Amino acid sequence: MNINSKEQVKILMVKENLTSKKLAQMLSESTNKKYTQQSILHKVFLSSFRYDEIVAMCDLLNYKITIEKK
């Protein structure tokens, strides 16, 4: 099953019981960049997270990203 970044972020948020507001706070604190609830919702809606944002999010939530050859 192939899922896009929008779905992956939604799944992580549900698994970790995170709101977009809490995720924005956590990312802001860990990256020293400004994230808001609205910016997180916008990125989820457009599926427009940058790779470094996904990596930061996974680090915060104690997940790892793996790339495997088919």
Buried (B, 14 or more C-beta within 10 A) or exposed (E): EEEEBBEBBEEBBEEBEBEBBBBBBBBBEEBEEEBEBEBBBEBBEEEEBEEEBBBBBBEBBEBEEEEEEE
